[in-house]
Amino acid sequence: MEDNNKILPGENSIPQQTAEEALPAERLDEQKKGASDSKSRALLETLWFGLDYGSILTAFALYETVGSLGWDVSLMNKSPDMWTENYGDPDGIAGEFIYKYCNVEPAAADEEDLKNIVENKDAIIVGSDIIWNYKICGEQTGTHYYLDYVPDDKKKISYATSFGYSYSGPYGDEMIKCAKLLKGFDGVSVNNFYNLEVLQNRFGVEGETVLDPVFLCDKEIYEKAANEAPGRAEERENSFIFTYIKAGNPRKKQFILRGAEIFTKGGISPIRSFVNINTFLESVEMFGMDVSCSITVEDWLYYIINSRFVITDDYYGVCFALIFNKPFVFIESLSFDGLNNVKALLSSLDLEERIVYLEDDFRKKEYLFRLPVRYNKVNKLLDEMKEQSLSWLKNKLCSKEADSIG
């Protein structure tokens, strides 16, 4: 994650709220009174504060999913040792969304604070996202995200966690320490087979692969959030192309413009473009096209839900295209670090054809703009994977509340 101390376009036009003001009244009351004694309590260690739509929404989805199983849920705050202070800002893009919909623990300044936070929790869940990526998290936080602060009498679970696109550590004694901590977990799951190999071969820990939490959350919850979009436009549904490009490139721009040209003939011409919110100004310059300035999480959801076609170079752009049954293209270079993540998902759904490589002859890929996605088949496969993943999570939580669901 890169630092972002800039004021982003559109931010000042949105009324700013404190963390407490942002909470709906009923959730604020619950947070102040404390959780019901009749419910088990789960604490989630996520990267909700990462300035990335995927990081925010996968944390939100896991929060909603665990809550739907009958648990009282809260999110761990950003560690003071991690990144820079602005990432934990409750009035920033991530904070504004998360504090509105979720309960967030106070930031822990020391070990005593950590002890107090977990004291009344029954389970601590780490994941998903690249929370075990050493370069991004571990160098600053050590073994925190391996739950080194959690007592042995608490359930410890990882859900769809990732070491990143390529292994960057830990090594030596620190890896041995992490392996020992992982072996004390009640359940370990990762997001794909590459990370499962890392888990088994480097740490000597058995685990499972599960579906990303964004697929477990009912899409009606996203739609409800999208209806709160501050920049909600008067758009005709299915009248525009949605693009989410995190790494701008002239070849990507060329392909997007060709798609716009094809769709214009069918009466669909506008492009609604979003870029990397962590490096907004640089990303706009690299993208080389107009970018929508309303960049809240609700807006991002609103535009993708109402789009006709999705073009993205991001894993979560693909995920939400799938969730909302949009025809899409994933476009990136053959050398892209995160390609295996996307290929693993799309190959499991027989949709690898939707990948366009920058090295391709684009003329031979234009048919994808006209080719529908067979979502009857895709949704059936996703439902099966969702059922298996949700069953794994229920089993590991192993509570009265979870057992009584479904």
C-alpha positions as CSV (number, residue, x, y, z in Angstrom):
1,M,0.0,0.0,0.0
2,E,1.3,3.4,-0.8
3,D,0.7,6.5,1.3
4,N,-2.1,8.8,0.4
5,N,-2.2,12.2,2.1
6,K,-3.9,13.9,-0.9
7,I,-7.4,15.3,-0.9
8,L,-9.1,13.2,-3.5
9,P,-11.6,14.8,-6.0
10,G,-15.1,14.5,-4.8
11,E,-14.2,14.1,-1.1
12,N,-14.9,17.6,-0.1
13,S,-18.3,17.5,-1.7
14,I,-19.4,14.7,0.6
15,P,-20.5,15.7,4.2
16,Q,-17.9,14.5,6.6
17,Q,-18.9,12.6,9.7
18,T,-17.1,11.4,12.8
19,A,-17.0,7.7,13.4
20,E,-19.8,7.9,15.9
21,E,-22.0,10.1,13.7
22,A,-21.5,7.7,10.8
23,L,-23.1,4.8,12.6
24,P,-26.8,4.1,12.2
25,A,-28.6,4.8,15.4
26,E,-29.5,1.2,16.1
27,R,-25.9,0.1,15.6
28,L,-24.6,3.0,17.7
29,D,-26.9,2.0,20.5
30,E,-25.8,-1.6,20.3
31,Q,-22.2,-0.6,20.4
32,K,-22.6,1.6,23.4
33,K,-24.7,-0.9,25.4
34,G,-22.4,-3.8,24.5
35,A,-23.2,-7.1,22.7
36,S,-26.0,-9.3,23.9
37,D,-24.9,-12.0,26.3
38,S,-26.9,-14.5,24.3
39,K,-24.6,-14.2,21.3
40,S,-21.1,-15.4,20.7
41,R,-18.7,-12.6,19.8
42,A,-16.3,-12.5,16.9
43,L,-13.5,-10.1,16.2
44,L,-12.3,-9.8,12.6
45,E,-8.7,-8.9,11.7
46,T,-9.0,-7.5,8.2
47,L,-7.5,-4.8,6.0
48,W,-10.7,-2.7,5.9
49,F,-8.7,0.5,6.2
50,G,-6.8,-0.2,3.0
51,L,-7.5,2.4,0.4
52,D,-8.8,-0.1,-2.1
53,Y,-12.4,-1.0,-3.0
54,G,-11.5,-4.7,-2.8
55,S,-9.9,-4.5,0.7
56,I,-12.9,-2.5,2.0
57,L,-15.6,-4.7,0.5
58,T,-14.1,-8.0,1.4
59,A,-13.8,-6.9,5.0
60,F,-17.4,-5.7,4.9
61,A,-18.6,-8.9,3.3
62,L,-16.9,-11.1,6.0
63,Y,-18.4,-8.9,8.7
64,E,-21.9,-9.3,7.2
65,T,-21.4,-13.1,6.6
66,V,-20.3,-13.8,10.2
67,G,-23.1,-11.6,11.5
68,S,-25.6,-13.6,9.4
69,L,-24.5,-16.7,11.2
70,G,-25.8,-15.3,14.5
71,W,-22.6,-13.8,15.8
72,D,-22.0,-10.4,17.3
73,V,-19.2,-9.0,15.2
74,S,-16.7,-6.2,15.4
75,L,-13.7,-5.2,13.2
76,M,-10.2,-4.7,14.7
77,N,-8.9,-1.2,14.1
78,K,-5.7,-0.4,12.2
79,S,-2.6,-1.2,14.2
80,P,-0.7,2.1,15.0
81,D,2.5,0.4,13.8
82,M,1.0,-0.2,10.3
83,W,1.3,2.2,7.4
84,T,0.5,5.9,8.2
85,E,-2.1,7.5,10.4
86,N,-4.4,8.6,7.6
87,Y,-5.3,5.0,6.7
88,G,-7.2,4.7,10.0
89,D,-9.1,8.0,9.4
90,P,-12.8,7.4,10.1
91,D,-13.7,10.3,7.7
92,G,-11.6,8.9,4.8
93,I,-13.0,6.8,2.0
94,A,-12.6,3.5,3.8
95,G,-13.5,4.8,7.2
96,E,-16.6,6.6,6.0
97,F,-18.0,3.3,4.6
98,I,-16.9,0.9,7.3
99,Y,-18.0,3.1,10.3
100,K,-21.3,3.6,8.7
101,Y,-22.1,-0.1,8.4
102,C,-19.9,-1.9,10.9
103,N,-18.8,-1.9,14.6
104,V,-15.1,-1.0,14.9
105,E,-13.0,-1.5,18.0
106,P,-11.0,1.4,19.4
107,A,-7.4,1.4,18.2
108,A,-5.1,-0.6,20.4
109,A,-2.1,1.4,21.5
110,D,-0.4,-1.4,23.5
111,E,-0.6,-5.0,24.6
112,E,-2.9,-4.1,27.5
113,D,-5.4,-2.6,25.0
114,L,-5.2,-5.8,22.9
115,K,-5.9,-7.9,25.9
116,N,-8.9,-5.8,26.8
117,I,-10.3,-6.1,23.3
118,V,-10.1,-9.9,23.0
119,E,-11.1,-10.5,26.6
120,N,-14.8,-10.9,25.9
121,K,-14.4,-12.4,22.4
122,D,-15.1,-16.0,21.5
123,A,-13.5,-16.2,18.1
124,I,-10.9,-14.1,16.2
125,I,-10.9,-14.5,12.4
126,V,-8.1,-13.2,10.3
127,G,-8.6,-12.5,6.6
128,S,-9.3,-12.3,3.8
129,D,-7.1,-10.2,1.4
130,I,-3.3,-10.1,1.4
131,I,-3.0,-9.8,5.2
132,W,-0.1,-12.3,5.3
133,N,1.9,-10.5,2.7
134,Y,5.1,-9.8,4.5
135,K,6.1,-6.7,2.5
136,I,2.7,-5.0,3.0
137,C,1.9,-6.0,6.5
138,G,4.5,-8.2,8.3
139,E,7.5,-5.9,8.1
140,Q,5.7,-3.4,10.3
141,T,3.5,-5.6,12.4
142,G,5.6,-8.8,12.9
143,T,3.4,-11.7,13.9
144,H,0.3,-9.7,14.8
145,Y,-1.8,-11.0,11.9
146,Y,-0.8,-14.5,12.9
147,L,-2.8,-13.7,16.1
148,D,0.2,-13.7,18.5
149,Y,-1.8,-11.7,21.0
150,V,-4.8,-14.1,21.2
151,P,-5.0,-16.4,24.2
152,D,-5.3,-20.2,23.5
153,D,-8.8,-20.4,24.9
154,K,-10.1,-18.3,22.0
155,K,-11.1,-19.8,18.6
156,K,-8.5,-18.7,16.0
157,I,-9.5,-19.0,12.3
158,S,-8.2,-17.7,9.1
159,Y,-10.7,-17.2,6.2
160,A,-9.5,-16.9,2.6
161,T,-6.2,-15.3,3.7
162,S,-3.4,-14.7,1.2
163,F,0.4,-14.4,1.3
164,G,0.2,-12.2,-1.8
165,Y,1.0,-12.9,-5.4
166,S,4.5,-14.1,-4.7
167,Y,6.0,-15.1,-1.4
168,S,7.9,-12.3,0.3
169,G,8.5,-13.7,3.8
170,P,8.8,-14.2,6.7
171,Y,11.9,-16.3,6.7
172,G,14.1,-18.0,9.3
173,D,13.2,-17.8,12.9
174,E,10.2,-15.6,12.2
175,M,8.8,-18.1,9.8
176,I,9.2,-20.8,12.5
177,K,7.4,-18.6,14.9
178,C,4.5,-18.0,12.4
179,A,4.3,-21.7,11.7
180,K,3.9,-22.4,15.4
181,L,1.2,-19.8,15.7
182,L,-0.7,-21.2,12.7
183,K,-0.6,-24.7,14.1
184,G,-2.6,-23.3,17.1
185,F,-5.4,-22.2,14.8
186,D,-8.8,-24.0,14.9
187,G,-9.1,-23.7,11.2
188,V,-6.9,-22.3,8.4
189,S,-8.1,-21.4,4.9
190,V,-6.6,-19.5,2.0
191,N,-8.0,-18.0,-1.2
192,N,-6.3,-20.2,-3.8
193,F,-4.1,-23.2,-4.5
194,Y,-0.9,-21.1,-4.7
195,N,-1.4,-19.9,-1.2
196,L,-2.3,-23.4,-0.1
197,E,1.1,-24.6,-1.4
198,V,2.8,-21.8,0.5
199,L,0.9,-22.8,3.7
200,Q,1.8,-26.5,3.4
201,N,5.4,-26.3,2.0
202,R,6.8,-23.4,3.9
203,F,4.8,-23.5,7.2
204,G,4.0,-27.2,7.4
205,V,0.3,-26.4,8.0
206,E,-2.7,-28.1,6.4
207,G,-5.5,-25.9,5.2
208,E,-8.4,-25.5,2.8
209,T,-9.2,-23.2,-0.2
210,V,-12.4,-21.2,0.1
211,L,-14.3,-18.6,-1.8
212,D,-13.6,-14.9,-1.2
213,P,-16.0,-13.4,1.3
214,V,-17.5,-11.0,-1.3
215,F,-19.3,-14.0,-2.8
216,L,-20.7,-15.1,0.5
217,C,-22.5,-11.9,1.2
218,D,-26.0,-11.5,-0.2
219,K,-25.9,-9.2,-3.2
220,E,-29.0,-7.4,-1.9
221,I,-26.7,-6.0,0.9
222,Y,-24.5,-4.4,-1.7
223,E,-27.5,-3.1,-3.6
224,K,-28.8,-1.5,-0.4
225,A,-25.5,0.2,0.1
226,A,-25.4,1.4,-3.6
227,N,-28.7,3.1,-3.0
228,E,-26.9,5.3,-0.6
229,A,-24.4,6.5,-3.2
230,P,-23.7,10.2,-2.5
231,G,-22.9,10.8,-6.2
232,R,-25.8,8.8,-7.5
233,A,-26.5,10.0,-11.1
234,E,-29.6,9.9,-13.2
235,E,-28.4,7.2,-15.5
236,R,-30.3,4.9,-17.7
237,E,-29.6,1.4,-16.6
238,N,-27.2,-0.6,-18.8
239,S,-26.3,2.6,-20.8
240,F,-22.6,2.8,-20.1
241,I,-19.4,0.9,-19.8
242,F,-17.8,0.6,-16.3
243,T,-14.0,0.5,-16.2
244,Y,-11.9,0.0,-13.1
245,I,-8.3,0.3,-14.0
246,K,-5.7,0.3,-11.2
247,A,-2.6,0.4,-13.4
248,G,-3.0,2.7,-16.4
249,N,-1.5,1.6,-19.8
250,P,-1.9,2.9,-23.4
251,R,-2.9,-0.6,-24.5
252,K,-5.6,-0.8,-21.9
253,K,-6.9,2.6,-23.0
254,Q,-6.9,1.5,-26.7
255,F,-9.0,-1.6,-25.9
256,I,-11.4,0.4,-23.8
257,L,-11.9,3.0,-26.5
258,R,-12.5,0.3,-29.0
259,G,-15.2,-1.2,-26.8
260,A,-16.8,2.2,-26.5
261,E,-16.8,2.6,-30.2
262,I,-18.5,-0.8,-30.6
263,F,-21.1,-0.1,-28.0
264,T,-21.8,3.4,-29.3
265,K,-23.3,1.8,-32.4
266,G,-25.8,0.1,-30.1
267,G,-26.7,3.3,-28.3
268,I,-24.3,2.8,-25.4
269,S,-21.5,5.3,-25.4
270,P,-20.6,6.8,-22.0
271,I,-17.6,5.4,-20.1
272,R,-17.7,5.5,-16.3
273,S,-14.1,5.2,-15.2
274,F,-12.6,4.5,-11.8
275,V,-8.9,4.1,-10.9
276,N,-6.7,3.3,-7.9
277,I,-7.9,5.4,-5.0
278,N,-4.6,4.8,-3.1
279,T,-2.7,6.8,-5.8
280,F,-5.5,8.7,-7.3
281,L,-3.8,11.6,-9.1
282,E,-1.0,9.4,-10.5
283,S,-3.5,6.8,-11.6
284,V,-5.6,9.3,-13.5
285,E,-2.5,10.6,-15.3
286,M,-1.4,7.0,-16.2
287,F,-4.9,6.1,-17.3
288,G,-5.0,9.1,-19.6
289,M,-8.9,9.3,-19.7
290,D,-11.6,11.1,-17.8
291,V,-12.3,9.6,-14.4
292,S,-15.5,9.8,-12.4
293,C,-14.9,12.0,-9.4
294,S,-17.5,10.5,-7.1
295,I,-15.3,7.7,-5.7
296,T,-17.0,6.5,-2.5
297,V,-17.5,2.8,-2.0
298,E,-21.3,3.2,-2.5
299,D,-20.7,5.0,-5.8
300,W,-18.3,2.3,-7.0
301,L,-21.0,-0.3,-6.3
302,Y,-23.7,1.9,-7.8
303,Y,-21.9,2.2,-11.1
304,I,-21.0,-1.4,-11.5
305,I,-24.5,-2.5,-10.7
306,N,-26.0,-0.2,-13.3
307,S,-23.4,-0.8,-16.0
308,R,-23.8,-2.6,-19.3
309,F,-20.3,-4.0,-19.5
310,V,-17.2,-4.1,-17.2
311,I,-13.6,-3.7,-18.2
312,T,-11.1,-4.1,-15.4
313,D,-7.5,-5.1,-14.5
314,D,-8.5,-5.9,-10.9
315,Y,-9.4,-9.1,-9.2
316,Y,-12.3,-7.5,-7.3
317,G,-13.5,-5.8,-10.4
318,V,-14.0,-9.3,-11.8
319,C,-15.6,-10.5,-8.6
320,F,-18.3,-7.9,-8.6
321,A,-18.9,-8.2,-12.3
322,L,-19.6,-11.9,-11.5
323,I,-21.8,-11.1,-8.5
324,F,-24.0,-8.7,-10.6
325,N,-24.0,-10.9,-13.7
326,K,-22.3,-8.4,-15.9
327,P,-20.5,-9.3,-19.1
328,F,-16.9,-8.4,-18.6
329,V,-13.3,-8.5,-19.7
330,F,-10.2,-8.7,-17.5
331,I,-7.2,-7.0,-19.2
332,E,-3.6,-7.3,-18.1
333,S,-0.1,-8.3,-19.2
334,L,1.1,-11.9,-19.2
335,S,3.7,-10.8,-16.7
336,F,1.2,-9.4,-14.2
337,D,1.9,-10.7,-10.6
338,G,-1.7,-11.2,-9.7
339,L,-2.7,-13.1,-12.9
340,N,-2.8,-16.5,-11.1
341,N,-5.4,-15.2,-8.7
342,V,-7.7,-14.1,-11.5
343,K,-7.0,-17.2,-13.6
344,A,-7.8,-19.5,-10.6
345,L,-11.2,-17.9,-10.2
346,L,-12.1,-17.7,-13.9
347,S,-10.9,-21.2,-14.7
348,S,-13.1,-22.6,-11.9
349,L,-16.0,-21.0,-13.7
350,D,-14.9,-21.9,-17.2
351,L,-14.5,-18.2,-18.0
352,E,-10.8,-18.0,-18.7
353,E,-11.8,-16.8,-22.2
354,R,-12.7,-13.4,-20.6
355,I,-9.0,-12.6,-20.0
356,V,-7.4,-10.3,-22.6
357,Y,-3.7,-10.0,-22.5
358,L,-1.9,-6.8,-23.5
359,E,0.3,-8.9,-25.8
360,D,-2.8,-10.2,-27.7
361,D,-4.0,-9.0,-31.1
362,F,-7.0,-7.0,-29.9
363,R,-8.8,-7.5,-33.2
364,K,-9.1,-11.1,-32.3
365,K,-10.6,-10.2,-28.9
366,E,-13.3,-7.8,-30.0
367,Y,-15.9,-10.5,-30.1
368,L,-15.9,-10.5,-26.3
369,F,-17.8,-7.2,-26.3
370,R,-20.6,-9.1,-28.0
371,L,-20.3,-12.4,-26.3
372,P,-22.7,-12.9,-23.3
373,V,-21.6,-14.7,-20.2
374,R,-23.6,-17.9,-19.5
375,Y,-24.6,-16.8,-16.0
376,N,-27.0,-19.7,-15.5
377,K,-24.1,-22.0,-15.4
378,V,-21.7,-19.6,-13.6
379,N,-24.2,-18.9,-10.9
380,K,-24.8,-22.6,-10.3
381,L,-21.0,-23.2,-9.9
382,L,-20.7,-20.1,-7.6
383,D,-23.6,-21.3,-5.5
384,E,-21.9,-24.7,-5.0
385,M,-18.6,-23.1,-4.0
386,K,-20.4,-20.6,-1.8
387,E,-22.2,-23.5,0.0
388,Q,-19.0,-25.4,0.6
389,S,-17.1,-22.3,1.8
390,L,-19.9,-21.2,4.1
391,S,-20.2,-24.8,5.5
392,W,-16.4,-24.7,6.3
393,L,-16.8,-21.4,8.1
394,K,-19.8,-22.5,10.1
395,N,-18.0,-25.7,11.0
396,K,-14.9,-23.9,12.3
397,L,-16.9,-21.4,14.2
398,C,-18.8,-24.4,15.7
399,S,-21.2,-22.4,17.8
400,K,-24.8,-22.9,18.8
401,E,-25.7,-19.9,16.7
402,A,-23.9,-21.2,13.6
403,D,-25.2,-24.8,14.0
404,S,-28.8,-23.5,14.1
405,I,-28.5,-21.7,10.7
406,G,-29.5,-23.5,7.5
